Amino acid sequence: MGKLLAASSRDEYGSALREKQRIIFKISDYLNQAGFTPIKTPLIERQSTFESYPAKNMFQLYDQQGDNLVLRPDMTLPVARFIESHCREEVPKQLYYIDDVVRKTPYLSGQYNQISQAGIEIIGDENLSAEEKGLAIMLAIAQKFDLNDLQIVLGDASLIKAVLANFPDLTARQQEAIQAAIEEKNISKFKRLTAHLQGLPTILQDWPLAFGKTADEVAEALAAFPNLKGITAKWQKLTAFVQTNYPDIKVMVDLAVQAPQPYYTGPIIQGFLPILGENLFSGGRYDQLLKNYQEEFYPAVGLGMNLERLLVARKKVATQPDPVVVVLAKGRVEEDVRGLLKAAGVDTSPLENPGRKLIFESSDKRFHFILVKPSDVLKYLDRGIGDIGVVGSDTIAEQEQNHYDVLDLQRGKAEFVLAAPAGFQLDGNQRHRIATKYPKTASQYFNRRGQDVELIKLEGSVELGPLTGLADAIVDISQTGDTLRANKLKVYEELVPVSTHLLVRRGALFQHQTELTKLIENLMKELKEG
């Protein structure tokens, strides 16, 4: 077969690589002249350097002595390691790097593991002047490549906890669950968790969708919580800085923003490119990460730019506003939600007589529809082909999540169940064999029970497992239970409910802010009235 590349990797060659080299030279030349000191850390680091980084996203290996190593997934943590290990006399005030990070991507997703970044670290300045300087550097680099159509999105890593601190009756577990729902922009989960909560300001009634307002509007809307004044004042000052120096750039606030990494402590800054529907750069303040050998922490601000996105953005020409692309699971899911989408204001008439077509356009050209197999919805969404995905939660549960699970559409309701022939005893001494199409869901269920089982992945009718002796029981989806009863299987336990969900690509909420916010609000109204 010849020598093949590893999965999710690529070669760079010829004119495309020359263009990237020109970009790297231009950025490094600018940062050198701006007084930043270059730093280059090794691609292979000790795993202990990345204790605060999600382990599932790292490639792991071993050195000559058997110690745990990783391929560097983040640039800031090695900088922190360098400062703590080497800077005994004087800590550098301004560092920059241009290098690659390597992060695991879902297998067979078509995404690349290796990303080129250009970033800066401003160290020792606890004032907002550090954020202003970082913003100015990133915007100057963007302008050098004629990327002027940027939008600045502001957030704060401490905001959600600061708001929830005003509700002392909430337990720590409840606060964690609410914060997760907000950061995931899961409006259904948020509504369920806060149904009893009294006193949320109007702007936070639909908190996962609380983005797009100006800093002044947000400061006024959150005035009832005095402990937020420091946060909102920083947003107002950063907005004033951008408006004074870059009057054509729009600045908005995202009250549901998730910190890029767990070590962030303060203002978060994102440079969103509407032409791509993704962030060109992001970062913010982390005052509890960089420290010297005497364990003294230094205040710091860091921002990193994705060079692959910069390359793509330079080649993309802005034309008419892009339509909202809806990726639908064809078959039962599409049929179940078509009427709901229509009631929410989406022209779904092209879907009524699809024939063999798979791509459709609404008559007003605001929406495009793509019909795919349920298992492919997330791939189209997470690769940026689609903006909205509509698929069952059973499919979502089995795949990697790189999108927002925004709304439970309450269609196609069913249950994951554990079923088996009469006389089955799950809690006996025997290690049971469980047949399923859904190994991830089944594994999570049995892990919660502390039950040791052997899972058997089947693609066809899992009911055959117990009937033929291949398995002792099954984990499957059941709506009516008719198929189980016909095969003499009994439901022993219901695991989790299943229904159709509305997913949104991460960048789409800003790229199509008006359309998607209106659609989600209309869907919520229809679901409530229905």
C-alpha positions as CSV (number, residue, x, y, z in Angstrom):
1,M,0.0,0.0,0.0
2,G,3.0,2.3,0.3
3,K,3.7,4.7,3.1
4,L,0.5,6.5,4.3
5,L,0.0,9.5,6.5
6,A,-1.3,9.0,10.0
7,A,-5.1,9.7,10.4
8,S,-6.0,13.4,10.6
9,S,-2.6,14.6,9.4
10,R,-1.4,16.3,6.2
11,D,1.7,17.4,4.2
12,E,2.2,21.0,3.4
13,Y,3.9,21.8,0.1
14,G,4.7,24.3,-2.7
15,S,2.8,27.5,-3.2
16,A,0.5,27.0,-0.2
17,L,3.4,26.5,2.1
18,R,5.2,29.5,0.7
19,E,2.1,31.6,1.4
20,K,2.1,30.4,5.0
21,Q,5.8,31.1,5.3
22,R,5.2,34.7,4.1
23,I,2.5,35.1,6.7
24,I,4.7,33.8,9.5
25,F,7.6,36.1,8.5
26,K,5.3,39.1,8.3
27,I,3.8,38.4,11.8
28,S,7.2,37.6,13.4
29,D,8.8,40.8,11.9
30,Y,5.9,42.9,13.2
31,L,6.1,41.4,16.7
32,N,9.9,41.7,16.9
33,Q,9.6,45.4,16.0
34,A,6.8,45.8,18.6
35,G,9.2,44.7,21.3
36,F,8.1,41.1,21.9
37,T,10.6,38.4,22.6
38,P,10.3,35.1,20.7
39,I,10.0,31.9,22.5
40,K,10.0,28.3,21.2
41,T,9.1,25.4,23.4
42,P,9.5,21.7,22.4
43,L,6.7,19.8,20.7
44,I,7.1,17.0,23.2
45,E,6.5,17.9,26.9
46,R,6.0,16.1,30.1
47,Q,2.4,15.3,30.8
48,S,2.6,17.1,34.2
49,T,2.9,20.4,32.3
50,F,-0.7,19.9,31.1
51,E,-2.4,18.8,34.3
52,S,-5.1,21.5,33.8
53,Y,-5.7,20.5,30.2
54,P,-8.4,17.9,29.2
55,A,-6.5,14.6,28.9
56,K,-8.9,13.2,26.2
57,N,-7.6,15.9,23.8
58,M,-3.9,15.0,24.1
59,F,-1.7,12.5,22.3
60,Q,0.3,10.6,24.9
61,L,3.7,8.8,24.6
62,Y,6.7,7.8,26.7
63,D,10.4,8.8,26.9
64,Q,13.5,6.6,27.2
65,Q,12.8,6.2,31.0
66,G,9.1,5.4,30.6
67,D,7.9,8.8,31.9
68,N,4.6,10.1,30.5
69,L,4.9,12.6,27.7
70,V,2.4,14.4,25.4
71,L,2.5,16.2,22.1
72,R,2.0,19.9,23.0
73,P,-1.8,20.7,22.7
74,D,-1.5,24.3,24.1
75,M,1.2,27.0,23.9
76,T,0.5,29.0,27.1
77,L,1.1,26.1,29.5
78,P,4.7,25.5,28.2
79,V,5.3,29.2,28.6
80,A,4.2,28.9,32.2
81,R,6.6,26.0,32.7
82,F,9.5,28.0,31.1
83,I,9.0,31.0,33.4
84,E,8.7,28.9,36.6
85,S,11.8,26.9,35.6
86,H,14.2,29.5,34.1
87,C,13.2,33.1,35.0
88,R,14.9,33.5,38.4
89,E,16.1,37.1,38.0
90,E,13.7,38.8,35.7
91,V,10.5,37.7,34.0
92,P,10.1,38.7,30.4
93,K,7.2,41.2,29.9
94,Q,6.3,40.4,26.3
95,L,6.6,37.1,24.6
96,Y,5.4,35.7,21.3
97,Y,5.4,32.3,19.6
98,I,4.6,31.0,16.2
99,D,4.3,27.3,16.3
100,D,2.1,24.2,16.0
101,V,-0.1,22.5,18.6
102,V,-1.4,18.9,18.3
103,R,-4.8,18.0,19.5
104,K,-6.9,14.9,19.1
105,T,-9.8,15.2,16.8
106,P,-12.6,12.7,16.4
107,Y,-11.6,9.7,14.3
108,L,-12.8,9.8,10.7
109,S,-14.1,13.3,11.2
110,G,-12.0,14.9,8.4
111,Q,-10.4,17.4,10.8
112,Y,-6.7,17.9,11.2
113,N,-4.8,17.3,14.5
114,Q,-2.1,19.8,13.9
115,I,-2.8,23.6,14.1
116,S,-0.5,26.5,13.5
117,Q,-0.8,29.4,16.0
118,A,0.7,32.8,16.4
119,G,0.3,34.2,19.9
120,I,1.4,36.7,22.5
121,E,1.8,36.7,26.3
122,I,1.8,40.0,28.1
123,I,3.2,39.4,31.6
124,G,3.2,41.4,34.9
125,D,0.5,44.0,34.0
126,E,-2.6,43.6,36.2
127,N,-4.4,46.6,34.6
128,L,-6.7,46.6,31.7
129,S,-3.9,48.2,29.6
130,A,-2.6,44.6,29.0
131,E,-6.0,43.6,27.4
132,E,-6.0,46.8,25.3
133,K,-2.4,46.1,24.1
134,G,-3.2,42.5,23.3
135,L,-6.3,43.6,21.3
136,A,-4.3,46.2,19.4
137,I,-1.7,43.7,18.5
138,M,-4.2,41.1,17.2
139,L,-6.2,43.8,15.2
140,A,-3.0,45.2,13.7
141,I,-2.0,41.7,12.5
142,A,-5.5,41.2,11.0
143,Q,-5.3,44.5,9.2
144,K,-1.9,43.6,7.8
145,F,-3.7,40.9,5.9
146,D,-6.8,43.0,5.0
147,L,-9.1,41.2,7.4
148,N,-11.0,44.3,8.5
149,D,-14.4,42.8,8.9
150,L,-13.8,41.5,12.4
151,Q,-16.2,41.6,15.3
152,I,-14.9,41.6,18.9
153,V,-16.8,39.4,21.3
154,L,-16.1,40.0,25.1
155,G,-16.8,37.7,28.0
156,D,-15.4,36.9,31.4
157,A,-14.4,33.6,32.9
158,S,-15.7,34.6,36.3
159,L,-19.1,36.0,35.2
160,I,-21.4,33.0,35.5
161,K,-20.1,32.1,39.0
162,A,-20.4,35.8,40.0
163,V,-24.1,35.9,38.9
164,L,-25.0,32.6,40.6
165,A,-23.3,33.8,43.8
166,N,-26.4,36.1,44.2
167,F,-28.5,33.0,44.7
168,P,-27.3,31.5,48.0
169,D,-29.9,28.7,48.0
170,L,-28.3,27.0,45.0
171,T,-26.0,24.1,45.9
172,A,-22.5,23.8,44.4
173,R,-23.8,20.9,42.2
174,Q,-26.7,23.0,41.0
175,Q,-24.4,25.8,40.1
176,E,-22.1,23.5,38.2
177,A,-25.0,22.1,36.2
178,I,-26.4,25.5,35.4
179,Q,-23.0,26.8,34.3
180,A,-22.6,23.8,32.0
181,A,-26.0,24.4,30.4
182,I,-25.1,28.1,29.9
183,E,-21.7,27.4,28.4
184,E,-23.1,24.7,26.1
185,K,-25.9,27.1,25.1
186,N,-28.4,24.4,25.9
187,I,-31.6,26.4,26.4
188,S,-33.8,23.3,27.2
189,K,-31.5,22.1,30.0
190,F,-31.1,25.7,31.4
191,K,-34.9,26.2,31.5
192,R,-35.3,22.9,33.4
193,L,-32.6,23.7,35.9
194,T,-33.7,27.3,36.7
195,A,-37.5,26.8,36.6
196,H,-37.5,27.5,40.4
197,L,-35.0,30.4,40.3
198,Q,-36.5,33.8,41.1
199,G,-34.8,37.1,40.4
200,L,-32.9,36.6,37.2
201,P,-32.7,39.8,35.3
202,T,-34.6,39.9,32.0
203,I,-31.4,39.7,30.0
204,L,-30.6,36.3,31.6
205,Q,-34.1,34.7,31.3
206,D,-32.7,32.9,28.2
207,W,-29.1,33.0,29.4
208,P,-27.5,30.6,26.9
209,L,-28.7,33.0,24.2
210,A,-27.6,36.2,26.0
211,F,-25.1,37.5,23.5
212,G,-24.9,40.3,20.9
213,K,-25.7,43.2,23.2
214,T,-23.3,46.2,23.7
215,A,-21.3,46.6,26.9
216,D,-23.5,49.6,28.0
217,E,-26.7,47.6,27.5
218,V,-25.3,44.7,29.5
219,A,-24.1,47.0,32.3
220,E,-27.5,48.6,32.6
221,A,-29.3,45.2,32.5
222,L,-27.1,43.7,35.2
223,A,-27.1,46.8,37.5
224,A,-29.2,44.9,40.1
225,F,-26.1,42.8,40.9
226,P,-23.5,45.1,42.5
227,N,-20.8,42.4,42.4
228,L,-20.8,42.5,38.6
229,K,-19.9,46.1,38.3
230,G,-16.2,45.5,38.0
231,I,-16.7,43.0,35.2
232,T,-19.1,45.2,33.2
233,A,-16.9,48.3,33.7
234,K,-14.0,46.4,32.0
235,W,-16.2,45.5,29.1
236,Q,-17.2,49.2,28.7
237,K,-13.6,50.3,28.8
238,L,-12.5,47.7,26.2
239,T,-15.4,48.8,24.0
240,A,-14.4,52.4,24.3
241,F,-10.8,51.5,23.4
242,V,-11.8,49.7,20.3
243,Q,-14.3,52.3,19.2
244,T,-11.7,55.0,19.6
245,N,-8.9,53.3,17.7
246,Y,-10.9,51.0,15.4
247,P,-14.3,52.8,14.8
248,D,-15.4,50.4,12.1
249,I,-15.2,47.3,14.3
250,K,-18.3,46.1,16.1
251,V,-17.9,45.1,19.8
252,M,-20.5,42.9,21.6
253,V,-20.8,40.9,24.8
254,D,-21.4,37.2,25.2
255,L,-22.8,36.5,28.7
256,A,-22.7,32.7,28.0
257,V,-19.1,32.5,26.8
258,Q,-17.0,29.5,27.8
259,A,-13.4,30.1,28.8
260,P,-11.0,28.7,26.1
261,Q,-9.1,26.9,28.8
262,P,-9.7,26.2,32.5
263,Y,-6.9,28.5,33.6
264,Y,-8.6,31.8,32.5
265,T,-9.6,34.1,35.4
266,G,-10.9,37.3,33.9
267,P,-11.9,39.1,30.6
268,I,-12.1,36.8,27.6
269,I,-11.6,38.3,24.1
270,Q,-12.5,36.8,20.8
271,G,-12.0,38.1,17.3
272,F,-14.8,36.7,15.2
273,L,-14.7,36.7,11.4
274,P,-18.2,36.6,9.9
275,I,-16.8,35.6,6.5
276,L,-15.6,32.4,8.1
277,G,-18.2,31.9,10.8
278,E,-15.3,31.2,13.2
279,N,-12.9,33.0,15.6
280,L,-9.7,34.2,14.1
281,F,-8.1,34.8,17.5
282,S,-9.1,34.3,21.1
283,G,-7.7,34.5,24.6
284,G,-7.8,36.6,27.7
285,R,-6.6,37.1,31.3
286,Y,-5.1,34.3,33.5
287,D,-3.6,35.7,36.7
288,Q,-3.2,32.3,38.5
289,L,-1.0,30.5,36.0
290,L,2.4,32.1,35.4
291,K,4.6,32.0,38.5
292,N,8.3,32.1,39.4
293,Y,10.3,29.4,41.2
294,Q,9.3,31.1,44.5
295,E,5.6,30.3,43.7
296,E,4.7,34.0,43.2
297,F,2.0,34.4,40.6
298,Y,2.3,37.0,37.8
299,P,-0.8,38.6,36.2
300,A,-0.9,37.9,32.5
301,V,-2.9,38.2,29.3
302,G,-2.5,36.0,26.3
303,L,-4.1,35.9,22.8
304,G,-3.6,33.3,20.1
305,M,-4.4,33.5,16.3
306,N,-5.2,30.5,14.2
307,L,-3.0,30.7,11.1
308,E,-5.0,28.1,9.0
309,R,-8.1,30.3,9.4
310,L,-6.1,33.4,8.5
311,L,-5.0,31.6,5.3
312,V,-8.6,30.6,4.4
313,A,-10.0,34.0,5.2
314,R,-7.6,35.7,2.9
315,K,-8.8,33.6,-0.1
316,K,-12.5,34.0,0.7
317,V,-14.3,36.8,-1.0
318,A,-17.4,38.3,0.7
319,T,-20.5,38.1,-1.5
320,Q,-24.2,38.1,-0.6
321,P,-25.1,37.1,3.0
322,D,-24.8,33.4,3.3
323,P,-28.0,31.5,3.9
324,V,-28.6,29.4,7.0
325,V,-27.8,25.8,6.2
326,V,-30.0,23.3,7.9
327,V,-28.7,19.7,8.1
328,L,-31.6,17.3,8.6
329,A,-31.6,13.6,9.5
330,K,-33.7,12.3,6.6
331,G,-36.6,10.0,7.2
332,R,-38.6,10.1,10.4
333,V,-36.7,13.0,12.0
334,E,-37.2,15.3,9.0
335,E,-40.9,14.4,8.8
336,D,-41.5,14.9,12.5
337,V,-39.9,18.4,12.6
338,R,-41.0,19.8,9.3
339,G,-44.3,21.2,10.6
340,L,-42.6,22.6,13.7
341,L,-40.0,24.5,11.6
342,K,-42.7,25.8,9.4
343,A,-44.7,27.1,12.4
344,A,-41.5,28.8,13.6
345,G,-41.2,30.8,10.3
346,V,-39.1,28.6,8.1
347,D,-40.3,27.9,4.6
348,T,-40.1,24.1,4.5
349,S,-42.2,23.7,1.3
350,P,-39.2,22.4,-0.8
351,L,-39.1,19.4,1.6
352,E,-42.7,18.3,1.0
353,N,-41.9,16.5,-2.3
354,P,-38.2,15.8,-2.2
355,G,-38.0,13.0,-4.7
356,R,-34.4,11.9,-4.9
357,K,-33.0,15.4,-4.2
358,L,-30.8,15.9,-1.1
359,I,-30.2,19.7,-1.2
360,F,-33.0,22.2,-1.2
361,E,-33.4,26.0,-1.1
362,S,-36.3,27.9,0.5
363,S,-38.2,30.3,-1.8
364,D,-36.9,33.3,0.1
365,K,-33.3,31.9,-0.2
366,R,-32.8,32.4,3.6
367,F,-32.5,28.7,4.3
368,H,-30.8,25.8,2.6
369,F,-31.6,22.2,3.6
370,I,-29.4,19.2,3.3
371,L,-30.8,15.7,4.0
372,V,-28.3,13.2,5.3
373,K,-28.3,10.0,7.3
374,P,-28.6,10.6,11.1
375,S,-25.1,9.5,11.8
376,D,-23.7,12.1,9.3
377,V,-25.5,15.2,10.7
378,L,-22.8,16.1,13.2
379,K,-20.0,15.6,10.7
380,Y,-21.6,18.2,8.3
381,L,-22.2,20.5,11.2
382,D,-18.8,20.3,12.9
383,R,-16.9,20.7,9.6
384,G,-18.7,24.0,8.9
385,I,-20.9,22.8,6.1
386,G,-24.1,23.3,8.1
387,D,-25.2,25.9,10.6
388,I,-28.1,24.0,12.2
389,G,-28.4,20.3,12.7
390,V,-31.6,18.4,13.5
391,V,-31.2,14.8,14.7
392,G,-32.2,12.4,17.5
393,S,-30.4,12.6,20.9
394,D,-29.6,8.9,20.5
395,T,-27.2,9.8,17.6
396,I,-25.8,12.8,19.5
397,A,-25.0,10.7,22.6
398,E,-22.8,8.3,20.5
399,Q,-20.6,11.0,18.9
400,E,-18.1,13.6,19.9
401,Q,-19.6,17.0,20.7
402,N,-18.1,20.1,18.9
403,H,-21.3,22.1,18.7
404,Y,-24.1,23.5,20.8
405,D,-27.0,21.2,21.7
406,V,-29.5,24.1,22.0
407,L,-33.0,22.9,22.2
408,D,-35.0,19.7,22.8
409,L,-37.7,19.8,20.0
410,Q,-39.8,17.2,21.9
411,R,-40.4,15.2,18.8
412,G,-39.7,11.5,18.2
413,K,-39.9,10.7,21.9
414,A,-38.6,7.3,23.0
415,E,-36.5,5.7,25.7
416,F,-33.2,3.9,26.0
417,V,-34.1,0.7,27.7
418,L,-32.4,-2.4,29.1
419,A,-34.4,-5.4,27.9
420,A,-33.9,-9.2,28.2
421,P,-35.9,-12.4,28.3
422,A,-37.9,-13.3,31.4
423,G,-35.8,-14.4,34.4
424,F,-32.8,-12.1,33.6
425,Q,-31.0,-10.9,36.7
426,L,-28.6,-7.9,36.2
427,D,-27.3,-7.9,39.7
428,G,-26.2,-11.5,39.8
429,N,-22.7,-12.8,40.0
430,Q,-22.4,-13.6,36.3
431,R,-20.7,-11.1,33.9
432,H,-23.4,-10.4,31.4
433,R,-23.1,-9.9,27.7
434,I,-25.1,-6.8,26.4
435,A,-25.9,-6.4,22.7
436,T,-26.4,-2.8,21.5
437,K,-26.1,-0.3,18.7
438,Y,-25.2,2.3,21.3
439,P,-22.0,1.3,23.1
440,K,-21.3,4.7,24.5
441,T,-24.7,5.2,26.1
442,A,-24.7,1.6,27.4
443,S,-21.2,1.9,28.8
444,Q,-22.1,5.1,30.7
445,Y,-25.2,3.5,32.1
446,F,-23.4,0.4,33.4
447,N,-20.5,2.5,34.7
448,R,-22.9,4.6,36.8
449,R,-24.2,1.3,38.2
450,G,-20.7,0.0,38.9
451,Q,-21.7,-3.0,36.8
452,D,-19.0,-5.0,34.9
453,V,-20.5,-6.2,31.6
454,E,-19.2,-7.2,28.1
455,L,-20.7,-5.0,25.4
456,I,-21.3,-6.5,21.9
457,K,-21.8,-3.9,19.1
458,L,-24.4,-4.8,16.6
459,E,-25.6,-2.9,13.6
460,G,-28.8,-4.8,12.8
461,S,-31.7,-6.1,15.0
462,V,-30.3,-6.3,18.5
463,E,-33.3,-8.2,19.6
464,L,-31.7,-11.3,18.0
465,G,-28.9,-11.2,20.5
466,P,-30.7,-12.8,23.4
467,L,-32.8,-15.0,21.1
468,T,-29.8,-16.6,19.6
469,G,-27.6,-16.8,22.7
470,L,-25.2,-14.1,21.4
471,A,-26.1,-11.8,24.4
472,D,-28.0,-12.0,27.7
473,A,-29.7,-8.6,27.3
474,I,-29.9,-5.6,25.1
475,V,-29.7,-1.8,25.4
476,D,-31.8,-0.3,22.7
477,I,-34.4,2.4,21.9
478,S,-38.1,1.7,22.4
479,Q,-41.1,3.9,21.6
480,T,-44.1,1.6,22.1
481,G,-42.4,-1.7,23.2
482,D,-44.2,-3.7,20.5
483,T,-41.0,-5.0,18.9
484,L,-39.7,-6.1,22.3
485,R,-42.9,-7.9,23.2
486,A,-43.1,-9.6,19.8
487,N,-39.6,-11.1,20.6
488,K,-40.5,-12.0,24.2
489,L,-38.2,-9.4,25.7
490,K,-39.1,-7.5,28.9
491,V,-38.0,-4.0,29.8
492,Y,-36.0,-4.2,33.0
493,E,-35.1,-0.5,33.3
494,E,-35.5,2.8,31.4
495,L,-32.1,4.5,31.0
496,V,-32.5,8.0,29.5
497,P,-35.2,9.6,27.3
498,V,-34.6,10.1,23.6
499,S,-36.0,12.9,21.4
500,T,-35.1,15.1,18.4
501,H,-32.8,18.0,19.2
502,L,-31.7,21.3,17.5
503,L,-28.0,21.7,17.3
504,V,-26.1,24.8,16.2
505,R,-22.5,25.1,14.9
506,R,-20.4,27.1,17.4
507,G,-19.7,30.0,15.1
508,A,-23.1,30.2,13.5
509,L,-24.8,31.9,16.5
510,F,-22.7,35.0,15.8
511,Q,-22.6,34.6,12.0
512,H,-26.4,34.4,11.8
513,Q,-27.3,36.0,15.1
514,T,-30.5,37.7,14.1
515,E,-32.0,34.7,12.1
516,L,-31.0,32.0,14.6
517,T,-32.0,33.9,17.7
518,K,-35.4,34.6,16.1
519,L,-35.8,30.9,15.0
520,I,-34.9,29.5,18.5
521,E,-37.3,31.9,20.2
522,N,-40.1,31.0,17.8
523,L,-39.4,27.3,18.3
524,M,-39.5,27.8,22.1
525,K,-42.8,29.6,21.8
526,E,-44.3,26.8,19.6
527,L,-43.1,24.1,22.0
528,K,-44.5,26.0,25.0
529,E,-47.9,26.5,23.3
530,G,-47.9,22.9,21.9
